[in-house]
Amino acid sequence: MSASRRGADCIMAMISLLVGVVFGHGQLSGSMNTEQEFIHSQIPCRISDVLQNFNLDGKTTTYAMCPSCHKGYAPSFPPGSSQPIYPDCCDNVILGQGVCGQALLDGGTDPQPLKPFIYHHVDDYIGSLLAREDLERNIDAACDDLKTSIDRGENPHFVHDVFQATFMRTFSGPDQKLFIDRGVEGRLAFALCVDNFNVEGSRTRGKYASTGMISLACLNLPCSIRYKPEYMFLVGLIPGPSEPTEVAINYYLKPMVDDMVVLWERGVHYSRTALYPNGRTVRGAIVMQVCDLPGGRQISGLAASSHKLHFCSICKFTPGGPSWKENLAKYDYGRWDKKDVEELRHHAERWRDAPTIQDRSSIFEEYGVRYSVLWSLPYWDPTRHLVVDPMHTVLLGLVENHFRSVLKLTGNTGNKGRERRPPAFDHFFRTPIPSKHPDYTNLQPDKQFEEKQIQQIEHIHDLLMAPLNCQDFDKQQLFTSLMRTMKKCLRFVLEDVDPSALPKPNSEEDIKRSYCERLIQWVSSLIFLVDHGP
């Protein structure tokens, strides 16, 4: 039992004791009468009784996740017992490795999962929404208002809500009619959100212990409340300290997806709701997946944005040809050659059923897709359901880069007793993807950098921007400092600032020396422009 539960039980016991003392104090005999005894007996002495009597404790299932491969195991219960039973070891057969065999329990007198994952059931969350009259009206009104708009032939130019978007106007339900054409049923649309956060605090080079969160937002609710914590649904927390890699995330999503398949195909019937005392059937679907770019690609089973061929999740655009770089700037999405969702599903299932790791690798490299448990949803289409989260793009992307890279407002710049000279010029330097990034494993070996190498690349950036003007510019000193750095790091910086200056592969010159000289030539031209103007 947790400390919070024990504290709550103590409070409930004190309340029961105080009520008993008050009732007894008012009697001459010092004891309670029959009516007072009945009232006193109704006061729960444990917080678990409070949660159960008022139906405040949601329906959950605790899975034992494998600490190695992350496969989940649901508990079984002997007849007449509430004690969960889990297998001792993981029996997952890993392709190319055999049976996992990792221990699942802690080995104590009362064995508990080493890596528990508490799943909150979707149907229980929906029931809590339908128990409130105002929320149930909002859920039905979202579908009915859109149906009315479609019947009137309205097509808004500006979209203020997802229920006004083209997708929701054309999304077919399980009965092949429009999803929002609900009849007497309830129809709910959800946004799936999966994100990881550092429980040790977000610092540039601090401790990294990642914990994940899986949540759903009911899009039928008004925008003003749908993302408030009390109205969002916490599917579960992915235990750390490390993130599940590649397809291992499927084991955490599977319980939710299984419930969503039932919610789509036959629906869930509730015996009573706020507006329907005789009960009603409800169906639902995940119509959006809102994640950061790496997480969205991982959960959908698509190649990372850094993949050399399949970096787009929507179109079939791949590098090659004389004008492929120019095509990157074409925003006429109506003329994009979009990916075929059935073809993606076919190759994802081929990847799942491939007999060897080599077969899986070849399928992924050729088609840019691996299996995701979301493909169990009959309507799943990552080319339409996968959206980019603006919060990650703006706040954690552009803004973070501006403060840390441009303004240099990091924890490493507060050196006391050492005055930092202003840079000679402003320049946006590209930095490598860190090793903890989900896309790191998809990079080519020459593009993978360790933490110390990334620090050395940042040191090269500081060396290039250090001089104030032409009089302070000591080329020989800069050359000596650059020669002390690694050739791989020098090449990365040169490839970033001036790719045309890279030596030819068959060049006979000293490559490292050549990198240093070309970087000095590049920075010399910039300093000259700063001092004399263009």
C-alpha positions in Angstrom: 0.0 0.0 0.0 1.3 3.4 -0.9 2.0 6.1 1.7 -0.9 8.3 0.3 -3.3 5.4 0.7 -2.2 4.7 4.3 -2.5 8.4 5.1 -6.0 8.5 3.6 -7.0 5.4 5.6 -5.8 7.1 8.8 -7.9 10.2 8.0 -11.1 8.1 7.4 -10.5 6.2 10.7 -10.1 9.6 12.6 -13.4 10.8 11.1 -15.2 7.7 12.2 -13.7 8.1 15.7 -14.6 11.7 16.0 -18.2 11.1 14.9 -18.5 8.3 17.4 -17.2 10.6 20.2 -19.6 13.4 19.3 -22.6 11.1 19.2 -21.6 9.5 22.6 -20.9 12.9 24.2 -24.5 14.0 23.6 -26.0 11.1 25.5 -26.2 10.9 29.3 -25.1 7.3 29.2 -22.1 8.1 27.0 -23.2 5.6 24.3 -24.9 6.0 21.0 -28.6 5.2 20.4 -29.8 2.9 17.6 -30.1 5.7 15.0 -26.7 7.1 15.7 -25.1 3.6 15.6 -26.7 3.1 12.1 -25.3 6.4 10.9 -21.9 5.7 12.4 -21.8 2.3 10.7 -22.2 3.9 7.3 -18.9 5.9 7.6 -16.2 4.0 5.7 -12.9 3.4 7.5 -10.7 3.0 4.4 -10.3 5.1 1.4 -10.7 2.1 -0.9 -14.3 1.7 0.5 -15.0 5.4 -0.3 -13.8 4.9 -3.9 -15.8 1.7 -4.3 -19.0 3.0 -2.7 -19.1 6.2 -4.8 -17.7 4.5 -7.9 -14.8 6.9 -8.0 -12.0 4.4 -8.6 -11.9 3.6 -12.4 -11.6 0.2 -13.9 -8.0 -0.7 -14.4 -5.8 -3.8 -15.2 -2.2 -4.0 -14.1 0.0 -5.7 -16.7 3.4 -7.2 -16.0 5.7 -5.8 -18.7 8.9 -7.6 -19.6 11.9 -5.4 -18.5 13.8 -6.5 -21.6 11.4 -6.8 -24.6 8.4 -5.0 -23.0 5.9 -7.7 -23.8 2.9 -7.3 -21.5 1.1 -10.1 -19.5 -2.4 -9.6 -18.1 -3.2 -11.1 -14.7 -5.3 -14.2 -14.2 -7.4 -14.8 -11.1 -8.1 -18.1 -9.4 -11.8 -18.9 -8.8 -13.0 -16.9 -5.8 -9.7 -14.9 -5.4 -8.8 -11.4 -6.1 -5.0 -12.1 -6.0 -3.5 -11.6 -9.5 -1.3 -14.3 -10.9 1.4 -13.6 -13.5 3.9 -15.9 -15.2 7.4 -15.9 -13.7 9.3 -15.4 -16.9 8.7 -13.8 -20.3 8.0 -16.4 -23.1 8.2 -13.9 -26.0 10.0 -15.3 -29.0 12.2 -12.6 -30.4 13.1 -12.9 -34.0 16.7 -14.0 -34.5 17.3 -14.4 -30.7 14.8 -17.0 -29.4 12.8 -16.9 -26.2 13.4 -13.8 -24.1 13.3 -15.6 -20.7 13.5 -12.4 -18.6 12.1 -12.5 -15.1 8.8 -10.6 -14.7 8.4 -10.7 -10.9 10.4 -9.4 -8.0 10.7 -12.7 -6.3 9.3 -11.7 -2.9 6.9 -13.5 -0.7 4.1 -11.6 -2.4 5.5 -11.4 -6.0 4.9 -8.1 -7.8 5.7 -7.2 -11.4 9.1 -5.6 -11.9 7.7 -3.3 -14.6 4.0 -2.7 -13.9 1.8 -1.0 -16.5 -1.6 0.1 -15.2 -4.1 0.3 -18.1 -7.3 2.3 -17.6 -10.2 0.9 -19.6 -11.7 3.1 -22.4 -15.3 2.0 -21.8 -15.0 3.1 -18.2 -13.9 6.5 -19.3 -16.8 6.8 -21.8 -19.2 5.8 -19.1 -18.0 8.7 -16.9 -18.7 11.1 -19.8 -22.2 9.7 -20.4 -23.1 10.0 -16.7 -23.2 13.8 -17.1 -26.1 15.3 -19.0 -24.2 18.3 -20.2 -21.3 16.2 -21.6 -23.6 13.8 -23.3 -25.5 16.6 -25.0 -22.1 18.0 -26.2 -21.1 14.6 -27.6 -24.3 14.2 -29.6 -24.4 17.9 -30.7 -20.9 17.7 -32.3 -22.2 15.0 -34.7 -25.6 16.5 -35.2 -24.3 20.0 -36.0 -21.8 18.6 -38.6 -24.6 16.5 -40.2 -26.8 19.6 -40.5 -23.9 21.5 -42.0 -23.3 18.8 -44.6 -27.0 18.6 -45.5 -27.1 22.3 -46.0 -24.1 22.1 -48.4 -21.9 24.3 -46.2 -18.2 24.0 -46.6 -16.4 26.5 -44.3 -13.2 28.1 -45.7 -11.7 28.6 -42.2 -11.8 25.6 -39.9 -12.0 26.3 -36.2 -12.5 22.8 -34.9 -11.7 19.2 -36.0 -15.4 18.5 -36.6 -15.4 21.1 -39.3 -12.5 19.5 -41.2 -12.7 17.7 -44.5 -11.7 14.4 -43.0 -14.7 14.3 -40.5 -17.0 15.3 -43.4 -16.0 12.3 -45.4 -15.0 9.7 -42.7 -17.1 6.6 -43.1 -18.4 4.7 -40.1 -18.7 0.9 -39.5 -22.1 0.9 -41.3 -20.5 2.5 -44.4 -22.5 5.7 -43.8 -20.9 8.9 -42.5 -19.4 8.4 -39.1 -21.3 11.4 -37.7 -24.6 10.0 -39.0 -25.2 8.4 -35.7 -29.0 7.6 -35.7 -29.7 6.8 -32.0 -26.2 5.7 -31.2 -23.5 7.7 -29.7 -20.4 8.4 -31.9 -17.2 9.6 -30.3 -14.0 10.8 -32.0 -10.7 10.7 -30.1 -7.2 12.1 -30.5 -4.5 9.8 -29.4 -1.6 11.5 -27.7 1.7 9.7 -26.8 4.7 11.6 -25.3 7.7 10.9 -23.2 9.1 13.2 -20.5 12.2 13.3 -18.3 11.2 12.7 -14.7 14.6 14.0 -13.6 13.9 17.4 -15.1 14.6 18.8 -18.6 18.3 19.9 -18.6 20.6 19.9 -21.5 23.1 17.4 -20.0 21.2 16.3 -16.9 20.0 12.9 -15.9 17.8 11.2 -18.5 15.0 8.9 -17.2 12.2 8.8 -19.7 8.6 8.0 -18.7 5.8 7.9 -21.3 2.2 8.9 -21.2 -0.6 7.6 -23.4 -3.8 9.6 -23.4 -7.0 10.2 -25.3 -8.9 13.5 -25.8 -12.6 13.3 -26.7 -13.0 15.6 -29.7 -16.8 15.8 -29.3 -16.3 18.0 -26.3 -16.0 21.8 -26.8 -12.5 23.1 -27.4 -12.7 25.0 -24.1 -12.7 21.9 -22.0 -11.6 18.9 -24.1 -7.9 19.3 -23.1 -8.5 20.0 -19.5 -7.0 17.2 -17.2 -10.4 16.4 -15.7 -11.9 15.6 -19.2 -8.9 13.9 -20.8 -8.4 10.1 -20.5 -5.1 8.7 -19.1 -4.7 5.4 -20.8 -1.6 4.6 -18.9 2.0 5.6 -18.0 4.9 3.8 -19.7 7.4 3.0 -16.9 11.0 4.2 -17.4 13.8 4.7 -17.1 14.2 4.1 -20.9 11.8 4.4 -23.8 10.5 1.3 -25.6 12.3 1.1 -28.9 10.9 0.6 -32.4 7.9 -1.8 -32.2 8.1 -2.4 -28.5 5.7 0.5 -28.0 3.0 -1.8 -29.5 2.8 -3.8 -26.3 1.7 -0.7 -24.3 -0.8 0.4 -27.0 -2.4 -3.1 -27.5 -4.9 -3.1 -24.6 -6.3 0.3 -25.7 -6.4 -0.8 -29.3 -8.2 -4.0 -28.5 -10.9 -2.0 -26.7 -11.1 0.5 -29.6 -11.6 -2.4 -32.1 -14.6 -3.5 -30.0 -15.8 0.1 -29.7 -15.8 0.4 -33.5 -17.0 -3.0 -34.7 -19.9 -3.8 -32.4 -19.9 -0.8 -30.0 -20.4 -0.8 -26.2 -23.9 -0.8 -24.8 -24.4 1.2 -21.6 -27.5 0.1 -19.6 -28.2 3.7 -18.5 -26.8 7.2 -19.4 -27.8 10.7 -18.4 -30.1 11.2 -21.4 -31.0 7.6 -22.1 -32.4 5.9 -18.9 -33.1 2.7 -20.9 -29.5 2.6 -22.2 -27.8 3.2 -25.6 -25.0 1.8 -27.7 -21.8 3.9 -28.3 -19.2 3.6 -31.0 -15.9 5.4 -31.2 -12.8 5.9 -33.4 -9.3 7.4 -33.1 -9.3 10.0 -35.9 -6.1 11.8 -35.0 -2.7 10.8 -33.6 -1.0 13.9 -32.1 2.7 13.4 -31.2 6.0 15.0 -31.8 7.6 14.0 -35.1 9.8 11.1 -33.9 7.1 9.7 -31.7 4.4 9.9 -34.3 6.5 8.0 -36.8 7.4 5.3 -34.3 3.9 4.7 -33.1 2.6 4.6 -36.7 5.4 2.2 -37.8 6.6 4.7 -40.4 10.2 5.6 -41.2 11.8 8.5 -39.4 11.9 11.9 -41.0 15.7 11.5 -41.4 15.3 8.4 -43.6 17.1 8.8 -46.9 14.1 7.6 -49.0 10.8 7.6 -47.1 11.0 10.8 -45.0 7.4 11.9 -45.8 4.4 10.2 -44.1 1.9 11.4 -46.7 3.4 11.4 -50.3 5.6 9.1 -52.3 8.2 11.7 -52.9 11.7 10.3 -52.7 15.2 11.8 -53.6 16.5 11.4 -57.1 16.5 13.2 -60.3 17.9 16.7 -61.3 15.1 18.7 -59.6 14.2 16.8 -56.5 15.5 19.4 -54.1 13.4 22.1 -55.8 10.3 19.9 -55.4 10.8 20.0 -51.6 9.6 23.6 -51.6 6.3 22.9 -53.5 3.4 23.3 -51.2 0.6 22.5 -53.7 -0.5 19.4 -51.7 -3.4 18.8 -54.2 -0.8 17.6 -56.7 1.2 15.4 -54.3 1.4 11.7 -55.2 0.0 10.4 -52.0 0.8 7.0 -50.5 -1.7 4.2 -50.8 -2.9 3.2 -47.4 -3.8 -0.4 -48.5 -0.3 -0.8 -49.9 1.2 0.5 -46.6 -1.0 -2.0 -44.6 0.1 -4.9 -46.9 3.8 -4.2 -46.4 3.3 -3.6 -42.7 1.8 -7.0 -42.3 4.5 -8.5 -44.5 7.0 -7.0 -42.1 5.2 -8.5 -39.1 5.1 -12.0 -40.8 8.7 -11.9 -42.1 10.7 -15.0 -41.0 14.1 -13.3 -40.6 15.5 -10.0 -39.4 17.1 -9.5 -42.9 13.6 -9.8 -44.5 12.2 -7.2 -42.1 15.1 -4.8 -42.8 14.8 -5.1 -46.6 11.0 -4.4 -46.4 11.5 -1.4 -44.1 14.2 0.1 -46.3 12.2 -0.4 -49.5 8.8 0.7 -48.3 9.5 2.7 -45.2 7.0 0.9 -42.9 7.0 -1.6 -40.1 4.1 -3.1 -38.3 2.1 -1.0 -35.7 -0.7 -2.4 -33.6 -2.8 0.6 -34.8 -3.2 -1.4 -38.1 -5.6 -3.5 -36.1 -8.1 -0.7 -36.5 -9.9 -1.2 -39.8 -10.1 2.5 -40.5 -6.5 3.4 -39.7 -4.8 5.6 -42.2 -1.5 7.2 -41.0 -1.3 9.4 -44.1 -4.4 11.2 -42.8 -4.6 10.4 -39.1 -1.0 11.4 -38.3 -0.7 15.1 -37.6 2.1 17.3 -36.3 1.8 18.7 -32.8 2.5 22.5 -33.0 3.6 22.6 -29.4 6.6 20.4 -30.1 7.4 22.3 -33.4 7.2 25.8 -31.9 7.8 25.6 -28.2 10.2 22.7 -28.0 11.7 23.2 -31.5 12.0 26.8 -32.7 11.8 28.5 -29.4 14.2 26.1 -27.6 16.7 26.3 -30.4 16.6 30.1 -30.3 17.2 30.3 -26.6 19.9 27.6 -26.4 21.6 27.8 -29.8 21.2 31.5 -30.8 21.1 33.3 -27.5 23.3 30.6 -25.8 21.1 30.6 -22.7 22.2 27.2 -21.4 23.6 25.9 -18.1 27.1 25.8 -19.6 27.4 29.6 -20.2 27.3 30.6 -16.5 31.1 30.3 -15.9 31.9 32.6 -13.0 35.1 34.7 -13.2 35.3 34.3 -17.0 33.9 36.9 -19.3 32.5 35.5 -22.5 33.3 37.6 -25.6 30.5 38.3 -28.0 30.6 36.3 -31.2 32.1 37.8 -34.3 28.9 37.1 -36.4 25.6 35.4 -36.2 25.2 32.0 -37.8 22.8 29.1 -37.3 24.9 26.0 -37.0 23.4 22.5 -37.4 24.1 20.0 -34.6 23.9 16.2 -34.8 21.0 14.2 -33.5 21.8 13.0 -30.0 22.1 9.3 -29.2 19.0 9.3 -27.0 16.8 10.5 -29.9 14.4 7.9 -31.3 15.7 8.6 -34.9 19.3 7.9 -33.9 19.3 4.2 -34.8 18.1 5.0 -38.4 21.1 7.3 -39.1 24.0 6.2 -41.3 27.1 5.3 -39.2 29.0 8.4 -40.3 26.1 10.5 -39.1 26.0 9.0 -35.6 27.8 11.1 -33.0 28.4 10.3 -29.3 27.8 13.0 -26.6 31.6 13.9 -26.4 31.7 14.3 -30.2 28.7 16.6 -30.1 30.4 18.7 -27.5 33.5 18.9 -29.7 31.3 20.1 -32.6 29.9 22.8 -30.4 33.5 23.7 -29.4 34.4 24.1 -33.2 31.4 26.4 -33.5 32.7 28.6 -30.7 36.2 28.6 -32.2 34.9 29.8 -35.6 32.8 32.6 -34.0 35.3 33.7 -31.4 37.3 36.6 -33.1 35.8 40.1 -32.9 37.3 41.7 -36.0 40.0 41.3 -38.6 42.7 42.7 -36.3 42.0 40.0 -33.7 41.8 37.2 -36.2 44.8 34.9 -35.7 44.5 32.3 -38.5 47.5 30.3 -37.2 46.0 30.1 -33.7 42.6 29.0 -35.1 44.3 26.4 -37.3 46.1 25.0 -34.4 43.0 24.8 -32.3 41.0 23.1 -35.1 43.7 20.5 -35.7 43.2 19.4 -32.1 39.6 18.3 -32.9 38.5 15.1 -34.5 38.3 14.7 -38.3 34.8 13.4 -38.2 33.6 16.5 -36.2 35.4 18.8 -38.6 33.8 17.2 -41.6 30.3 17.5 -40.0 30.8 21.3 -39.5 32.3 21.9 -43.0 29.5 19.9 -44.6 27.0 22.1 -42.7 28.5 25.5 -43.5 29.9 24.8 -47.0 29.2 21.4 -48.6 30.9 22.4 -51.8 34.2 22.9 -50.0 34.5 19.2 -49.1 37.5 17.5 -50.7 36.9 15.0 -53.4 36.8 11.3 -52.2 40.0 10.5 -54.2 41.9 13.6 -53.2 45.6 13.0 -52.2 45.7 16.0 -49.8 45.7 15.7 -46.0 42.0 15.5 -45.4 42.0 16.8 -41.8 44.3 19.7 -42.7 42.1 20.4 -45.7 39.0 20.6 -43.5 40.7 23.1 -41.2 41.9 25.3 -44.1 38.5 25.4 -45.7 36.8 26.3 -42.5 39.3 29.1 -42.0 38.6 30.3 -45.5 34.8 30.3 -44.8 35.1 32.2 -41.5 37.6 34.7 -43.0 35.1 35.7 -45.7 32.3 36.2 -43.1 34.5 38.3 -40.9 35.5 40.5 -43.8 31.8 41.0 -44.7 31.0 41.9 -41.1 33.8 44.5 -41.0 33.5 46.0 -44.5 29.9 45.2 -45.5 28.9 43.4 -48.7 
